[in-house]
Amino acid sequence: MSKFNLHPLSLALLGAITTPVFAETTTEDSSPHQLSTIVVSAAGFEQDIKNAPASISVVTKEDIEKKNATSIADLLADVPGIDVRSGVGKTSGLNIKMRGLGNDYSLILIDGRRQTTSSDVTPNGFGETSNGFLPPLASIERIEVIRGPMATRYGSEAMGGVINIITKKISNEWNGNVTVSGNVMESNAEADSWKTSFVLNGPIMHDRLGLQLRGSYLDRQRSERIVAGSTSRDPRPSKAENYDIGGKLQFTLDDKNSFWVDGFTSNQTYDNSDQRLGNFFSRGGIAGYEDELEFNRVQISAGHDGNYDFGQWKTYISQNKTETKGRTIPTDAFPTLAGLPRTLENTDLVFDSHLVAPIANHKLTVGTEYKDVTIADDIAGMGKEFTQDTWSVYAEDEWSLLDNLHFTFGGRYEDHSGFGGHFSPRAYLVWNTTDALTLKGGVSTGYKTPSAKDLYNGIIGYSGQGTTPSLGNPDLKPETSVNYELGLNYQPTDTLDFNATAFFNVVEDKIVSRNFSCATNDCSNFNSNVTSYSKSFNADEAEIYGLETSLKYQIIPEWDVKAAYTFTESEITKGANKGYALESTAKHLFNLTSTWHINDRLDVWLQHEYQSGRPRYLATPTGGEISIERHTDNKFSAYNLFNLGTSYQLNHHVRINAAVNNLLDKDFTEYMDYVDTNGNVQQAYKYLSIGRSSEGTYLPGRNYWLSISYDF
C-alpha cells in the first residue's frame, strides 16, 4: 500500500504547474490552427488522413513526448479500436488487441519495414516482448495506426491491423536530442525505473551523405510479489535492463535517387531469480528456465528511394534476427539433455519493391514481396530448423471517379511454400460530400498462416512449467477474415474534428489449442510423468463487431479536449467454445484528455480512462474456475483511472514533462471473497488472474514521472 498520502514529488509537480500559471497566464491564442494530417500507410503514398482508404489514427510527436512509454503498446493506450489492458505478460509488458484480435494479428512496421516476427521465438507468455523493440522516442516523428485487415498491401500478418512507426528524416543540419526520465512509485512494493535516450543526425557531406545515430537505455528495479513467497506468475515486474542502439546512413545520388542502410541491435534482460518468469524445477524435474532471461533482436536493412517523372519507386531488403536466451530443455522433453540451454531463434528475410504511378485520374500501386522465415528450437522436432517462404505480387488503384469521389480497389496474390496460392482482395470508397463531411467505407480481407513449426507432426513445445507437451498439426489451414466498415469524418471548422467508424468482422478457421488428458488418450510417446498434452486445430468461427469514435475539440484557444470511445463485441459462433467471447476485450473503452494551454510554454492536462468489465474465461471453466466464474459473472471488474500531467518549454532547448499517474491510487490487487464447491472461503482478484498473469488488467498504484529533454 502507499507509503504516505502526499508524496514530495506531488508537491514539486504542483509547484511546477502553478508557479508559471500566475506568472505568465495569457489570453492569447497559443494553439496552432489545425492543419491537414498527412499519412502514408493506408495507400503507400502521402495523402490527407480523411481521404485515406482505411480507418486510421495518428499518434503525433507531441503525444509521444507526454507519455512514459517503454513499449509501443504504451503509446497506443488511448487510440480508438485498440485495447492494451487485456493482459500483462510475464515481463509485465502489454499486448495489443485491435478490433478484438490479439497481439499476433497486428503487423508492426518501422518506416514501412516489417518488424513483426513469429511468436514461436517467445513461447509461454513472452509475446509482449516484441512490442518492446522500439526506437528511442525522440527519433519518432509519428505513429500511424490502421484498424482492420490490410492483407492486400501488407500480407498475412496484417489481419487485425497495421502499426507504422515513422521516424524522423535525416536533416541537412546537425541536430539531436537527449532525454532523461524517471518513474518513481509511491509504494515501496512497486518498481522504480529510469530511462535515457538520444538521437543525433546531420550531414557528413552536405546534400550527399547523411547520418543518424540513436539509442536508449532502461533500468527498472525489482518489485515485490503481490503474494509474498509465491512461485507462480506475477504481473508486477522483475528487475530489467533494456537497451537499443542503431544508426542510418543515407546517400543522395541526385534529386531522383537516394540509397540508405539502417541497422540496430536491441536487448531486453529480465531477472528470474525469484522464478516469477518461470520455474527452475517442476514435478518432472527441470522446468525450463534459468535465473535470467534475454530477448535480443538484430536488424540490418538497405534500400533505394526513387522519385521519377513516372512515379515513386521504393525498394528495400531486410534481415531481422530475434532470439530468446535463458530457456533450458525441460526433463520431460529430453531427460538426457535436461538443463542444457535451449535454442530459440527466428530469422526473417524480407524483400519488397513497389511503384506508385499517377496515370490520368488513377494512382496505381504495383509491387512484389519475398519473405523467408527460419525458426530454430531445440525442442521442436529434436532441434530441426523450420522454414517457410512466400512470394507475393500486389496491385491497388485509387481511381478518382469525381473530384470528390475516390474508389480504391486491389488485390494481393500470395504463393506460400506450405499452402500454395491465396488471393486477398479489397475495395474502399471515399466521398467528400462537402468540405466538412467525408463518408467512407469498404470491404477488406485478412489472411494469417500458421508457422512452419505449428505444422510439424510432433512435439513443438512445452507448457505447464515444462510438464505439458504441445503438439503441432500438419492439417492446419490459414485463418481468414472479411471486414466490413462504414465511417465518417466531420470537420466543420479548425476547432472540431469528429470521426466514427462501425465495423463487422467475420473470422473463419480460427486456430485454437485444446488439452487432452492421458487418462482417456494415448500418451505412450511421452515421458511417463506427462498427464496431459495440447494440440492446435482449426475449430472456431467468430463474429466481431463494434463502433469506434474520436473527437478533438478546441473549446476556447486556451482549452481543448480529446476523446475516444470504442464499443467491441465478439462471439464464437462455431466450435467447442461457441457462445464465448473470442478474446478478453472490454466491451466499452473510453478515454478523455482535457488540456489547458496556459501560455505558449506551459500545458496542463487531465486524463480519464474507463474500461468496462471484460470476459474472465474464454472457454468452459474447469475445477476451481467454476466457482470463480459463477461468483464473478465471468468478468473482470470495470475501473476508472485518472492521470494528471504538465508540459513546460523552459527555453528553446529544454522541455520538461511530468505526470502523476493513477492519481487516485486505484488498487488493481483488490480481491473478493467467495465460497467454492467444497464450502471453503477463497479469494478472487477483481481485475486480474494471479495464477495466469497474462489475463486481466494490472497497473501500479500512484506514481510520479519526470522527463527532461534537451534539443540541440
C-alpha positions in Angstrom: 0.0 0.0 0.0 1.0 3.7 -0.1 3.9 4.9 2.0 2.2 8.2 2.6 -0.8 10.2 1.4 1.1 13.1 -0.3 4.4 12.3 -1.9 7.0 15.1 -2.0 7.1 14.7 -5.8 3.5 15.6 -6.0 4.2 18.9 -4.2 7.0 19.6 -6.6 4.8 18.8 -9.5 2.0 21.0 -8.2 4.6 23.8 -7.8 5.8 23.3 -11.3 2.3 23.6 -12.6 1.1 26.6 -10.5 4.1 28.8 -10.3 4.2 29.7 -14.1 0.4 30.0 -14.1 0.3 33.1 -12.0 3.5 34.5 -13.6 2.6 34.1 -17.3 -1.1 33.4 -17.8 -2.3 34.9 -21.1 -5.5 35.0 -23.1 -3.7 35.0 -26.5 -4.3 32.1 -28.8 -1.3 29.9 -28.2 -2.6 26.8 -30.1 -1.8 26.5 -33.7 -4.6 26.2 -36.3 -5.3 22.6 -37.2 -3.6 21.6 -40.4 -4.3 18.6 -42.6 -2.8 15.4 -41.2 -0.8 13.5 -43.8 -0.5 9.7 -43.7 1.3 7.2 -45.9 0.5 3.7 -44.5 -3.0 3.2 -46.0 -2.2 3.5 -49.7 1.6 3.7 -49.8 1.8 7.4 -50.7 1.1 10.7 -48.9 -2.5 11.8 -48.6 -4.8 13.6 -46.3 -6.0 11.3 -43.5 -9.6 12.0 -44.2 -9.1 10.7 -47.8 -7.2 7.6 -46.7 -8.9 4.3 -47.8 -8.9 2.9 -44.3 -9.8 3.6 -40.7 -6.7 5.3 -39.5 -5.4 7.2 -36.4 -2.2 9.2 -35.8 -0.2 9.4 -32.6 1.7 12.7 -33.0 5.2 13.7 -31.9 3.6 15.9 -29.2 1.5 13.0 -27.9 4.6 10.8 -27.7 6.6 13.4 -25.7 4.0 13.4 -23.0 3.9 9.7 -22.4 6.0 7.5 -20.1 6.4 4.7 -22.7 8.6 1.6 -22.6 6.8 -0.2 -25.5 4.7 0.5 -28.5 1.6 -0.6 -26.5 2.1 2.3 -24.0 1.9 4.8 -26.9 -1.4 3.4 -28.2 -3.4 3.2 -24.9 -5.8 6.0 -25.9 -6.2 5.2 -29.7 -9.8 4.1 -30.6 -10.2 0.5 -31.5 -7.1 -0.6 -29.6 -7.1 -2.4 -26.2 -3.8 -2.8 -24.3 -5.3 -3.6 -20.9 -6.4 -7.2 -21.5 -3.3 -8.8 -20.1 0.1 -8.5 -18.6 2.8 -10.6 -19.9 5.5 -12.3 -17.8 7.8 -9.4 -18.2 5.0 -7.0 -17.3 4.7 -5.8 -20.9 1.4 -5.1 -22.6 -0.2 -6.8 -25.6 -2.0 -5.0 -28.3 -5.5 -6.0 -29.4 -7.0 -4.4 -32.5 -10.7 -4.7 -33.1 -10.9 -7.7 -30.8 -8.0 -9.7 -32.3 -4.9 -10.5 -30.3 -1.3 -9.3 -30.4 -0.3 -11.9 -33.1 -2.7 -10.4 -35.6 -1.2 -6.9 -35.7 1.7 -6.0 -38.0 4.3 -3.6 -36.7 6.4 -1.6 -39.2 9.2 0.9 -38.8 9.2 3.3 -41.8 7.2 0.7 -43.7 9.6 -2.2 -42.9 8.3 -5.3 -41.2 9.2 -5.8 -37.5 6.7 -8.5 -36.5 8.2 -12.0 -36.2 6.8 -15.4 -35.3 5.7 -15.8 -31.7 7.4 -19.2 -31.8 10.6 -17.5 -30.6 8.9 -16.2 -27.4 6.6 -19.1 -26.3 4.8 -19.5 -23.0 3.7 -15.9 -22.3 6.6 -13.8 -23.6 4.9 -12.5 -26.8 4.7 -9.0 -25.4 8.5 -8.6 -25.5 8.2 -8.0 -29.3 6.4 -4.7 -28.5 9.4 -3.5 -26.6 11.8 -3.4 -29.6 11.0 0.3 -30.0 13.2 3.1 -31.4 14.1 5.9 -29.0 11.0 8.1 -28.6 12.9 11.2 -29.7 13.6 9.6 -33.1 9.9 9.0 -33.8 8.0 11.6 -35.9 4.6 9.9 -35.6 2.8 6.6 -35.5 0.1 5.6 -38.0 -2.4 3.0 -36.9 -4.7 1.3 -39.4 -7.5 -0.7 -37.9 -8.8 -3.7 -39.8 -7.3 -6.2 -42.3 -4.7 -4.9 -44.7 -3.6 -8.2 -46.3 -3.8 -6.6 -49.8 -1.0 -4.2 -49.0 0.9 -6.0 -46.3 0.2 -9.7 -46.3 -0.9 -12.3 -43.8 0.3 -10.7 -40.5 -2.0 -7.7 -41.0 -5.2 -9.5 -40.2 -6.0 -7.2 -37.3 -4.4 -4.0 -38.5 -1.1 -2.2 -39.0 1.1 0.0 -36.8 3.6 2.0 -38.7 6.3 3.9 -36.7 7.5 6.8 -38.8 10.9 8.1 -37.7 12.5 11.5 -38.3 14.3 12.2 -41.5 18.0 13.0 -41.6 18.4 16.7 -41.9 20.9 18.9 -43.6 22.0 20.5 -40.3 23.4 18.7 -37.3 20.8 18.4 -34.5 19.9 16.0 -31.8 18.1 15.3 -28.6 18.9 13.8 -25.2 16.1 12.8 -22.9 16.4 11.6 -19.3 13.3 10.4 -17.4 12.4 8.7 -14.1 9.3 6.9 -12.9 9.0 6.7 -9.0 6.4 4.6 -7.3 4.6 5.8 -4.2 4.5 2.2 -2.8 7.7 0.5 -1.7 6.4 -2.7 -3.2 6.5 -1.5 -6.8 9.4 -0.9 -9.1 11.0 2.5 -9.9 12.6 2.9 -13.3 15.0 5.3 -15.1 15.5 5.8 -18.8 17.9 7.7 -21.1 17.7 8.1 -24.8 19.4 10.1 -27.5 19.2 10.8 -31.3 21.8 12.6 -33.4 21.6 13.3 -37.1 23.1 15.5 -39.7 25.2 15.7 -42.9 28.6 14.2 -43.4 28.7 15.6 -46.9 26.2 18.4 -47.4 23.3 17.3 -49.7 25.0 14.0 -50.3 25.7 11.9 -47.3 23.7 12.0 -44.0 24.0 10.1 -40.7 21.6 9.3 -37.9 22.6 7.7 -34.6 20.1 6.7 -31.9 20.0 4.8 -28.7 18.2 4.2 -25.4 18.7 2.5 -22.0 16.2 1.5 -19.4 16.9 0.4 -15.8 14.0 -0.9 -13.8 14.2 -2.2 -10.3 12.5 -5.3 -9.0 9.1 -5.1 -7.4 7.7 -7.2 -4.6 5.4 -10.0 -5.4 1.6 -9.5 -4.9 1.6 -12.7 -2.9 4.7 -12.9 -0.8 6.6 -16.1 -1.1 4.6 -17.2 -4.2 6.4 -19.0 -7.0 3.7 -18.6 -9.6 3.4 -15.9 -12.3 3.1 -12.3 -11.1 2.1 -9.2 -13.1 4.4 -7.0 -11.0 7.7 -6.6 -12.9 11.0 -8.1 -12.1 14.3 -6.2 -12.5 15.1 -5.3 -16.1 17.8 -3.7 -18.1 16.9 -2.9 -21.7 18.9 -1.1 -24.4 18.6 -0.2 -28.1 21.3 1.3 -30.3 21.1 1.9 -34.1 22.0 4.1 -37.0 21.2 5.0 -40.5 23.4 6.2 -43.4 21.7 7.8 -46.4 23.4 8.7 -49.7 21.7 11.1 -52.1 22.9 10.4 -55.7 20.8 13.2 -57.3 17.4 14.7 -57.0 15.8 11.5 -58.1 17.7 8.7 -56.3 18.8 8.1 -52.8 20.2 5.0 -51.1 20.2 4.1 -47.4 21.4 1.5 -44.9 19.9 1.1 -41.5 20.7 -1.2 -38.6 20.0 -1.7 -34.9 20.6 -4.1 -32.1 18.2 -4.3 -29.1 18.4 -6.3 -25.9 15.9 -6.9 -23.1 17.2 -8.6 -19.9 15.0 -9.7 -17.1 15.9 -11.1 -13.6 14.3 -14.5 -12.8 16.0 -15.3 -9.5 12.6 -15.4 -7.7 11.1 -17.6 -10.5 8.3 -15.2 -11.4 9.1 -15.6 -15.1 9.3 -19.4 -14.9 10.3 -22.2 -12.5 13.7 -23.9 -12.3 12.1 -27.2 -11.3 8.7 -28.9 -11.5 7.3 -32.3 -10.8 9.1 -33.7 -13.8 12.5 -32.3 -12.8 14.0 -29.4 -14.8 11.2 -27.0 -15.8 12.9 -25.0 -18.5 14.1 -21.6 -17.1 17.4 -20.0 -15.9 17.7 -17.2 -13.4 17.9 -14.6 -16.1 16.2 -14.3 -19.5 17.2 -12.2 -22.5 15.4 -11.3 -25.6 17.6 -10.0 -28.4 16.9 -8.5 -31.9 19.4 -7.5 -34.6 18.2 -6.0 -37.8 20.0 -4.8 -40.9 18.3 -3.3 -43.9 19.1 -1.4 -47.1 17.0 0.3 -49.7 16.6 2.7 -52.6 14.1 5.5 -52.9 13.4 6.8 -56.5 11.4 9.8 -57.3 10.9 9.8 -61.1 8.7 11.6 -63.6 6.6 8.4 -64.0 6.2 7.8 -60.2 7.8 6.9 -56.9 9.7 3.6 -56.7 10.8 2.2 -53.3 12.8 -1.0 -52.7 14.2 -2.5 -49.5 15.7 -5.7 -48.3 15.9 -6.5 -44.5 17.1 -9.3 -42.3 15.7 -9.5 -38.8 17.1 -12.0 -36.3 15.3 -12.4 -32.9 16.3 -14.8 -30.2 15.5 -15.8 -26.6 18.2 -16.8 -24.1 17.7 -18.2 -20.6 15.4 -21.1 -21.5 16.5 -24.6 -20.9 15.5 -28.1 -22.1 12.9 -29.5 -19.6 13.3 -33.0 -18.2 10.0 -34.2 -19.9 11.3 -33.2 -23.3 14.7 -34.9 -23.4 15.7 -36.4 -20.0 19.4 -36.9 -21.1 19.7 -33.2 -22.1 17.7 -31.7 -19.3 19.0 -28.3 -18.1 21.1 -27.6 -21.3 20.5 -24.2 -23.0 17.5 -24.2 -25.4 18.0 -22.5 -28.7 15.1 -20.3 -29.7 15.8 -18.2 -32.8 13.8 -16.6 -35.6 15.3 -15.2 -38.8 13.2 -13.2 -41.2 14.5 -12.1 -44.6 12.2 -9.7 -46.5 12.5 -8.1 -49.9 9.9 -5.6 -51.1 9.7 -3.3 -54.2 6.8 -1.2 -55.3 5.9 1.6 -57.6 3.3 4.3 -57.2 2.5 5.9 -60.6 -0.2 8.5 -61.4 -2.0 7.7 -64.7 -4.7 10.2 -65.7 -7.3 10.1 -62.9 -5.7 6.9 -61.4 -3.0 6.4 -58.9 -1.7 2.9 -59.4 0.4 0.9 -56.9 2.1 -2.3 -58.0 4.7 -4.3 -56.1 6.2 -7.6 -55.2 7.4 -9.1 -51.9 9.5 -12.1 -50.9 9.7 -13.3 -47.4 11.8 -16.2 -46.0 11.3 -17.3 -42.3 13.6 -19.7 -40.4 12.7 -21.0 -36.9 15.1 -22.9 -34.7 14.0 -24.6 -31.5 15.9 -27.4 -29.8 12.6 -29.0 -28.5 10.5 -28.8 -31.7 11.5 -31.7 -34.0 14.5 -32.6 -31.8 16.3 -29.4 -32.9 15.0 -29.3 -36.5 15.0 -26.0 -38.3 11.7 -25.0 -39.8 11.5 -22.8 -42.9 8.7 -21.1 -44.9 8.9 -18.8 -47.9 6.4 -16.6 -49.6 6.3 -14.8 -52.9 3.6 -12.1 -53.4 2.5 -9.7 -56.0 0.1 -6.9 -55.3 -1.7 -4.1 -57.1 -4.0 -1.3 -56.0 -5.6 1.6 -57.8 -7.0 4.8 -56.4 -9.5 5.9 -59.1 -10.8 9.4 -58.8 -14.3 8.9 -60.2 -15.0 12.6 -59.5 -13.1 15.4 -57.8 -14.7 14.4 -54.5 -15.2 10.7 -55.0 -12.4 8.2 -54.9 -12.6 4.4 -55.3 -9.7 2.2 -54.2 -9.6 -1.4 -55.2 -6.9 -4.1 -55.5 -5.6 -7.5 -54.5 -2.7 -9.5 -53.4 -1.7 -12.9 -54.7 0.5 -14.9 -52.3 2.3 -18.1 -53.1 3.1 -19.9 -49.8 5.5 -22.8 -49.6 3.2 -24.6 -47.2 -0.3 -23.7 -48.6 0.0 -22.7 -52.2 -1.7 -19.7 -53.6 -4.1 -17.3 -51.9 -5.8 -14.1 -53.2 -6.7 -11.2 -50.9 -8.9 -8.5 -52.4 -10.0 -5.2 -51.0 -12.3 -2.3 -52.1 -12.9 1.1 -50.5 -14.9 4.2 -51.4 -14.2 7.7 -50.1 -16.7 10.5 -50.7 -16.0 14.1 -49.7 -19.7 15.1 -49.6 -18.7 18.7 -48.6 -15.6 20.4 -47.3 -16.7 19.5 -43.8 -18.1 15.9 -44.2 -16.4 12.8 -45.6 -18.1 9.4 -45.8 -16.0 6.3 -46.4 -16.5 2.6 -46.3 -15.3 -0.7 -47.7 -14.6 -4.4 -47.6 -11.2 -5.9 -46.8 -9.9 -9.4 -46.3 -7.5 -10.8 -43.8 -5.3 -13.9 -44.0 -2.9 -15.5 -41.4 -0.9 -18.6 -42.0 0.3 -21.0 -39.3 4.1 -21.1 -38.8 6.2 -23.9 -40.1 6.7 -25.1 -36.5 2.9 -25.2 -36.0 2.6 -27.6 -38.9 5.2 -30.1 -37.6 3.8 -33.5 -36.8 5.2 -33.9 -33.3 6.2 -32.1 -30.1 6.8 -28.3 -30.8 7.0 -27.1 -27.2 6.1 -27.5 -23.5 3.8 -25.5 -21.2 2.8 -26.0 -17.5 6.4 -25.3 -16.4 7.8 -27.9 -18.7 5.3 -30.7 -17.9 2.7 -30.5 -20.7 3.8 -31.2 -24.3 2.3 -29.2 -27.2 1.8 -30.9 -30.5 1.9 -29.4 -34.0 -0.7 -30.2 -36.6 0.2 -30.7 -40.3 -3.5 -30.3 -41.2 -3.8 -26.7 -40.0 -5.2 -24.3 -42.5 -4.7 -20.5 -42.7 -7.1 -18.3 -40.7 -9.2 -15.9 -42.8 -11.4 -12.9 -42.2 -13.7 -10.5 -44.0 -14.1 -7.0 -42.6 -16.9 -4.5 -43.5 -16.7 -0.9 -42.3 -18.5 2.3 -42.7 -17.3 5.6 -41.3 -17.4 9.4 -41.4 -15.2 12.4 -40.7 -16.8 15.7 -39.7 -14.6 18.7 -39.6 -16.7 21.9 -40.0 -14.0 24.2 -38.5 -10.4 24.2 -37.5 -11.5 23.6 -33.9 -13.6 20.5 -34.3 -12.7 17.1 -35.7 -15.1 14.1 -35.2 -14.6 10.6 -36.5 -16.9 7.5 -36.3 -16.5 4.0 -37.8 -18.8 1.0 -37.5 -17.3 -2.4 -38.3 -18.3 -6.0 -38.7 -15.7 -8.8 -39.0 -16.2 -12.5 -39.7 -13.3 -14.8 -38.7 -13.1 -18.3 -40.1 -10.8 -21.3 -39.3 -9.6 -19.7 -36.1 -6.8 -21.8 -34.7 -7.4 -22.9 -31.1 -5.5 -25.1 -28.7 -7.2 -28.0 -26.8 -6.0 -30.0 -23.9 -6.2 -33.8 -23.8 -5.9 -36.0 -20.6 -3.6 -39.1 -20.7 -6.3 -40.9 -18.7 -8.5 -41.0 -21.8 -6.0 -40.6 -24.7 -2.8 -42.3 -25.8 0.3 -40.7 -24.3 2.7 -43.6 -24.9 5.0 -41.3 -26.9 5.6 -39.0 -24.0 7.7 -39.2 -20.8 6.0 -41.2 -18.1 5.5 -38.0 -16.0 3.2 -36.5 -18.6 -0.5 -36.4 -17.6 -1.9 -34.3 -20.4 -1.0 -32.6 -23.7 -2.3 -29.9 -26.0 -2.8 -29.7 -29.8 -4.0 -27.0 -32.1 -6.9 -27.2 -34.5 -8.9 -25.1 -37.0 -12.1 -25.1 -34.9 -13.7 -21.8 -34.2 -15.5 -19.3 -36.3 -16.4 -15.9 -34.8 -18.0 -12.6 -35.4 -16.6 -9.3 -34.1 -18.5 -6.0 -34.4 -18.3 -2.6 -32.9 -18.1 1.2 -33.1 -15.0 3.5 -32.9 -15.3 7.2 -32.3 -12.9 10.0 -31.7 -13.3 13.7 -31.0 -10.9 16.7 -31.0 -12.5 19.9 -29.9 -10.8 23.3 -29.1 -13.4 24.8 -26.9 -11.5 28.1 -26.5 -8.0 29.0 -27.6 -6.6 28.0 -24.1 -8.6 24.8 -23.7 -9.1 21.7 -25.8 -10.4 18.2 -25.3 -9.6 14.9 -27.0 -11.9 11.9 -26.5 -12.1 8.3 -27.9 -14.8 5.7 -27.3 -14.8 2.1 -28.6 -17.6 -0.5 -28.4 -16.5 -4.0 -29.2 -18.5 -7.3 -29.1 -17.3 -10.7 -30.1 -18.7 -14.2 -30.1 -17.5 -17.6 -31.2 -20.3 -18.8 -33.5 -18.9 -22.3 -34.2 -16.7 -24.7 -32.3 -16.3 -26.2 -28.8 -16.3 -22.7 -27.3 -19.5 -21.5 -29.1 -21.1 -18.6 -27.2 -17.9 -17.4 -25.5 -16.0 -14.2 -26.4 -13.2 -14.6 -28.9 -10.8 -12.5 -26.9 -10.9 -10.9 -23.4 -11.7 -7.4 -24.8 -13.6 -4.8 -22.8 -17.0 -4.0 -24.4 -16.6 -0.3 -23.6 -13.4 1.7 -23.7 -13.4 5.5 -23.1 -10.5 8.0 -22.9 -10.8 11.7 -22.3 -7.9 14.2 -22.2 -8.5 17.8 -21.3 -5.6 20.2 -21.9 -5.2 23.8 -20.6 -2.8 25.8 -22.7 -1.9 28.3 -20.0 0.6 30.1 -22.3 2.8 29.3 -25.3 5.2 27.4 -22.9 3.0 25.6 -20.4 0.3 23.0 -20.8 -1.5 21.2 -18.0 -3.6 18.1 -18.8 -6.0 15.7 -17.0 -6.7 12.3 -18.5 -9.6 9.9 -17.6 -9.6 6.2 -18.7 -12.6 4.0 -18.3 -12.8 0.3 -19.1 -15.9 -1.8 -18.6 -15.7 -5.4 -17.4 -14.1 -7.9 -19.7 -14.5 -11.7 -20.0 -12.6 -13.7 -17.5 -12.7 -17.1 -19.2 -12.9 -17.7 -22.9 -13.8 -21.4 -22.7 -15.9 -23.6 -20.4 -14.2 -23.4 -16.9 -13.0 -26.5 -15.1 -12.1 -27.3 -11.5 -11.8 -24.2 -9.2 -12.6 -21.9 -12.1 -16.3 -23.0 -12.0 -16.9 -21.2 -8.7 -15.0 -18.1 -9.7 -17.0 -17.9 -12.9 -20.3 -18.1 -11.0 -19.3 -15.5 -8.4 -17.8 -13.0 -10.8 -20.3 -13.5 -13.6 -17.3 -14.5 -15.7 -16.0 -10.9 -15.8 -13.0 -8.9 -14.6 -14.3 -5.7 -13.0 -14.7 -2.3 -14.6 -12.5 0.6 -13.5 -11.8 4.3 -13.8 -8.3 5.7 -13.9 -7.1 9.3 -13.8 -3.7 10.9 -14.7 -2.5 14.5 -14.3 0.4 16.0 -16.1 2.2 19.1 -17.4 4.5 20.0 -20.2 6.8 23.1 -19.9 9.1 24.5 -22.5 11.7 26.1 -20.3 13.6 27.6 -23.3 14.4 26.9 -26.9 16.4 23.8 -25.9 14.9 22.4 -22.7 11.4 20.8 -22.3 10.1 19.3 -19.1 7.2 16.8 -18.9 5.8 15.5 -15.6 2.8 13.4 -14.6 1.1 11.8 -11.6 -0.2 8.5 -13.0 -3.1 6.7 -11.3 -3.8 10.0 -9.5 -6.4 8.5 -7.1 -4.3 5.5 -6.3 -6.6 2.8 -7.7 -5.6 -0.6 -6.3 -5.6 -3.3 -9.0 -4.8 -6.0 -6.5 -8.3 -5.8 -4.8 -10.0 -9.2 -4.3 -13.4 -10.5 -3.3 -14.2 -13.5 -1.1 -16.3 -16.4 -2.4 -17.2 -19.9 -1.3 -16.0 -22.7 -3.5 -17.8 -26.0 -4.2 -16.3 -27.5 -1.1 -17.6 -24.8 1.2 -14.3 -23.1 1.7 -13.8 -19.4 1.6 -11.5 -18.4 -1.3 -10.3 -15.1 -2.9 -10.6 -14.0 -6.5 -8.9 -10.9 -7.8 -11.3 -8.3 -9.3 -9.1 -7.1 -12.2 -6.6 -9.9 -12.9 -5.8 -13.6 -12.6 -2.7 -14.1 -10.4 -2.2 -17.7 -11.5 -2.2 -16.7 -15.1 -1.0 -13.1 -15.1 -1.4 -12.7 -18.8 -5.1 -12.3 -18.1 -6.8 -9.2 -16.7 -5.6 -5.7 -16.0 -2.8 -4.7 -13.7 -1.5 -1.1 -13.3 0.8 0.1 -10.5 -0.5 2.4 -7.8 0.0 6.2 -7.7 3.4 7.0 -9.3 5.3 10.0 -10.5 7.0 10.6 -13.8 9.5 13.3 -14.7 11.2 13.8 -18.1 13.8 16.4 -19.1 14.5 16.7 -22.8 17.3 18.7 -24.4 17.3 19.6 -28.1 20.4 20.9 -29.8 
